[in-house]
Amino acid sequence: MEFRDLKKQYQVLKKDIDNAVQSLCENAQFIGGAPVKELESALADYVGVKHCITCANGTDALSLAAMAWGIGPGDAVFVPDFTYFASGEIVAFEGATPIFVDVCKDTYNIDPDKLEIAISQVKKEGKLKPKAVIAVDLFGLPADFDRISTICRNNDLLLLEDGAQGFGGSLNEKRACSFGDISTTSFFPAKPLGCYGDGGAVFTNNDEWADLIRSYAVHGKGSSKYDNIRVGVNSRLDSIQAAILGVKFKAFKDYELKDVNKVADKYTEFLTAGGAKEKGLTPPVVHEGFYSSWAQYTIQLPQSVDREKLQNELKAQGIPTMIYYIKPMHCQGAFDGTRSSIADCPVTENICKYVLSLPLDPYKTEEDVRFVTQSLLKQL
């Protein structure tokens, strides 16, 4: 069994993907051009924003947003403590200080109550200027943007939505990647909408920021790539990846997003029916009004379970599992000795010890899910 079955997906989409790539090769249109422009237009329309700027990867997407906002030394940027390293890395890379905030135990997303406390603490310290919040749509579930947006407005903070895992999710029928002043996503192959390499995108309704991001992404270009009006980077989505994404985006909209939700629902149904609660296992939660794109199906194991032993037992049965994430962000060695290592995040510290992600994709069958859940519950 594949953890996320990209091989099966390719077999289903093979004809269309092969035709799209072959057409590009025959035309020798490898950078930019119609495939990229068409994809950006389609993604912006789907998300519901004015601008979509594609780039080389999801980390660059975050960095480009930070560059457009001039984030730098002396700035404090608030980041969830339970997330992938890139969310905090890009802040430190710009010379600013990531301030790590605890998450909600049931959704894994940044806790608005803890966010307000962290902002107040930084203001009280008086050493850094609160500049922005990076809210991550972890595992496909949008963060609580109703509250987070209000907190940002009340504290004059910019809001950056890290939708690397969240593309396709929604809150009150508004789609992920539309909640931030700037929002980003990743097209890493294992993401809900993934290409066959690296890729990313930035979304915004702000014309000025969109122009800045397009410039920064191509060496700080002005009227052309040979007219350089600022120092930028080289971060483009190539045409082949755009063509592949065009095919996969259609499948994503037509059935994959619905099907992965059906698979996730089956996991929850079988785990509940199998006595997960009685065994101390906690399935993921999607609250009313939220819709997840299910980048991962992540459970919390009973504290008495040896997670490594369980993984090995499941692996012996052909069931792959993953741990996202093994340690809190504030405990990463890159932040040792910095203000970022100072964080009050007991929820994150606890769940890092017990989370486990199960195999999930739109092509998993009911039989697959039953096999995984039965095998898992037998080991508890």
N, C-alpha and C positions, 0 to 999 in steps of 0.2 A: 504494500500500500504506500502511495506517495503522500507526503505531508500536505502538499498542495500540488495537485496533479496537472502540471503544465503540459505534460506529454499528451494526456487525454484531450486537453483543450486544443492543442495544436492539431491533433488528428481530426477533430470536429471542424476546425476552421482552416484546415490545410489548403484547400483549393483556393480560397479567397486570399489567404496570406501569401501563398506562393505566386499567385497572379499579380498581386500588388507589388511584391518585391521584384519580380521579373520585369514588370513594366518600368520600374524606376531604373533598374540596371540597363535596360535597353535604351532609355532616354538619357542615361548618365547624369541624372539630376539628384545629386547626393546631399547637397546642403541647401536648406531653405526651399523656396519655390512653393508650388501649389499645395503639396501634401501638408506642409507645416501650416500654411495660412488656413487651409480648410479645417484642419484639426483644431487650431486655436479658435476659430469662429464657432465650431460645433461645441467645444468644451465651454466657452463663455456662455453660449445660449443655454446649454444644459444646466449649468450652475446658476445662471441668472444674474450675471454681472456684465459690465461693459467691455472689460479687457481681460484677455488671457495671453500671457507671454510664456511660451515654452522655453525650456532651458535644459542643461545637460543632466541634471539630477535634482532630487528633492532637497539635498543639503544646499546646493547653489541657489535654489529657489528661496530658501530662508535667508541666505546671505545677501541676495539681491534686494530683498525687502529691507534688511537692516541697513544696507548701503543707501538705499533711497531715503531712509529716515535719518541718516547721519548718526546712527547709534555708534557710540565710541566711549573712550575713557571718561570715567566719572558717572556714567549712566548705570542704573540698575534695571535689569530686565527680569521679570518674574516668570519662572518656568516650572512646570510640574516635576516633582522629584522622581516620579515613576514614568520613565519614557526612554526612548532611544537617545544615545549620546548626542546626536546631531542637534537636537533641540536646544541644548545648552552650549554645545561647542561653538556654534556660529556666533553666539553672544560674546564669548571669551575671545574668539578670533578677531573680532572687531575692537577689542580692547575694553569692552564693557564688562560688567559684573553680573553673571547669572545668579539670581536669588531663588533657591529651590523651595518649592511649596508642596505641602503634603496633598494627597489625593483622597477621593472618596473610596471607601473600601468596596462598595458594591459596583461602581462604574469604572474605577481605575482612573478617572479624569480628575483634573485639578479641583480642589475643594474651595468653593467660593468663600466660605467662612475663614479658612486658613489663609486665603489670598488677601483678604482685608487685613488680617492680623499682620501678615508679612509686609504689606505696604506701610502700615502704621509704624512698624518697627524700624523700617529703613528711614522713614521720615524723621522719626525720633532720634535715630543715630546721627542724622545730619551730614553724613560723609558722602553719600551718593544721591544722585538725582533720579527719582523714579521716572522711567521713560516709557516702558512698554510691558505688555503681558503677552507671553506666548502660550496659547491654550491649544493643547493637543487633542485631536479626535482619536483617542487610543483604541486600538483593536477594531476600528470601524465605527465607533459610537461617538457622535458629536458631544462636545463638552456642554456644560450648562450655560449656553451663551445668553440666555435671558438675564441671568444674574451677573455673569462676567462682564457683559457689555455695559450694564449699569454701573458696576464698580469702576470700570475704565473711564466712563464719562465723568463720574463723580470725583475722580482723582486725576483727571486730565492726562490719561495714559493712552497710548496707541495700543491697538489690539491686533496681534498677528495670529491668525488661525493656522496651526500646523496640521493640515489635512493629509499628511503623507499616507496615513492608513484609513482616512475617513471618506475618500471620494465615493459618492453614491449614497452616503448616509444623509439623514435629514432630521430637522427639529421643527415640529409644527408645520410640516410640509415645505419648509424652506431648506434648500439643499446645502450640504457641507461645502466648504470652500467659498461660501458667500457671507460668512458671519464676521470675518475680520475686516479691519480697515484695509489690510492686505491679507490674503489667504494663499496658501501654497499646497501643492501635492507632489507625490512622487510616483513615477512609473516603473520603479524597480520591479523586476519580473513577478515577485510574489505578492505584490500589492493588489488590491481589488481590481484596479485597471492597470495592468503592467505591460511593458514592452519587452523586447528581447535583448535587453542591455540596460543601460542607465537612461533616465529621462525624468524631467520634472516640469512643473508649471507654476506660474504666479497669477493670481486673480485679484483684480481691484476695480472699483468704480471711479478711481481718482485718475484723471487724465494726466496730471503732472507726474505722479508717481509712475504711471505706466510708461511714459516717455523716458523717464530716468532709468527705469529697469531695462527697457529695450536698449538704451545706450550702454549702461554698465555691462550688459550681457555680451556685448560685441566690442570689447576693448575701448569703451567710452566713446563710441562713435558719435559724430554729429550728423551732417548731411549724408555721409557715406562712411564705410569702414576705413577709408583712408583720410577722413577728417576726424581727428581724435580730440575731443574737447574736454575730456576728463580721463582719469585713470580708471580703467575697468578690468574686466576679466574676459575669458573666452568660454562662454557657456551657451552652447546651442544644442537644440534637439535636431539630430540629423534626419534627413528625409525618409530614410528607410524605416527608422523607428516611428516616424509620424505615420507612414503608410500602414505599418503593422498595427499601430494604435487605432487607426481609422477602422480597420476590420474588427478589432477586438472591442472597440467602443460600441459598435452596433450590436454585437452579441451581448455585451454588458447591459445595454439598455433593453434589449428585446427579451432576454431571459436569465442571464447569469445572476443579476442582482436579486431577482425574485427567487431563483433556485437556491442560492447560497443561504438565503433567509429560511427557506424550507428545510435545508439540511440542519441549520442551527436550531430551528424549532424542534426537529426530531431528536437532536442531542438532548435538549432540555426535557422533552417529553420522556425519553427513555431513561435518563438519569433520575428524574423525579419518580417515575414508576418503579424503578429499581431500588428505591430507598436511599437515594443520595443524601437526603437531609438527615436521615437516621444514622447514616455512616459518617456524618460530619463533613460531607463534600458540598461545596457551594458552587452552583452553576452561575454563569454571568447573568446580569440583569439588564433589561432594556425598559426604562420607565415609559409611562404613557406620554405620547407626543413625540417620542424619539424613534428613529429607524436606523438600524445599523447596516453597514456594508460588510461587516464581519471579515475584517482582515485576519482576525484570529478568534478562535473559540477558546477562551481561557477560564479554567476552573480554579478554585482554591481547594487544596487538599486538606484533610484533617491533619492537625499538628503532630499526631502520633505516627504518621506515615513517613517512611524513609523514601524520599522523592527519587533519589538516584537509583535505589533498588527497584522501585516501581517502574521507572523508565526502562531499566534493563529487562525486566520481566515482560513488559509490553513489547519492547524491541524484539525479544525472542519469538514473539507471536506475529512479527511482521508489522507492528503498529509503531510508527514514528511519533515522537512527541518533542516539544521544544519548551524552553524556559525563557519567557520574556517578562521580567529582566532579572538578572542574577544579583544585582546590587543597586541601591539607590544612587541617583545621580550625584548627590553630595558626598558620596563615599568613593567616587571614581578618583583614581590616583592623579589624574590631570588637575584636579582641584585641591589637592593637598596643600595646606598652609595658606589658602586664600579665604576671603570672606565667603565664597561660595560653599566651602566645606562646613559652614556653620548653619545648621538647619534643624528645625524641630519637626521631624516627619516620622512619627512612630507607625502610622499606617503603612507607609511605603516600606519601612524597615521590616515590618512583619510579613506583608504579602509577598515580598521578594523571596521569602523562605518557602512559600507554599503554593505559588502559582504554577500551573502547567497548562500548556496549550495543546489541543488535540487536532488530529488531521481534519482539514476543512477546505472545501472548494465547491463550486456549483455542480461538479460532476460526481460527487459522492452519492452513493445509493443508500436507500433505507437499510439495506443489508449491511453495508459498510458501517453505518452509524450504530446499528444494533450490535455488530461484532465488537466495535471499539468500546461501547459502553458496558456491555456484558463482561468483556475481558477486564476492563478497568475496575468495575465494582467487585468482581471476584477477588481482586487483590487487596481490597480494603477490609 
